[in-house]
Amino acid sequence: MAIDSRHVSIRINRPAREIYAFVADPTRLPDWAPGLCDRVEQVNGDWVASSPMGQAKLKFAPENDFGVLDHWVSLDGGQTFYNPMRVTPDGPDPDGPVSEILFTVRRLDGVTDEDFDRDAEAVASDLDRLKRLLEG
């Protein structure tokens, strides 16, 4: 059960739809979150990632027009982690040139302050890498 959460976000100079399309493609995950996985492939209809924690099954929110990029990561040991994620236009124009992407880092029971900080820093690093990729 989550006992605390931290929101990590970054502004990216790209329209929200473009960011959404990139992030919603599971095969692009290793490009911007290499600490999570180095390969993602479809196996028997499921997305499976090769990660430092072993094989992880990935499940993504259905395609939508609201920028919802939530995803679940299930490890071989039975643990499943829910990761809320959104991309929104930065301003009233839904096709505006700047957007914000937000990832909610959840701290679970027993996670130390240091590990929680490390998790949030890893997400911030991933979002920064995503920004560099998309802004070229």
Sequence and secondary structure as in RCSB ss.txt:
>XXXX:A:sequence
MAIDSRHVSIRINRPAREIYAFVADPTRLPDWAPGLCDRVEQVNGDWVASSPMGQAKLKFAPENDFGVLDHWVSL
DGGQTFYNPMRVTPDGPDPDGPVSEILFTVRRLDGVTDEDFDRDAEAVASDLDRLKRLLEG
>XXXX:A:secstr
 EEEEEEEEEEESS HHHHHHHHT GGGHHHH TTT SEEEEETTEEEEEETTEEEEEEE    SS B  EEEEE
TTS EEEE EEEEESSS TT S EEEEEEEEEETT  HHHHHHHHHHHHHHHHHHHHHHH 
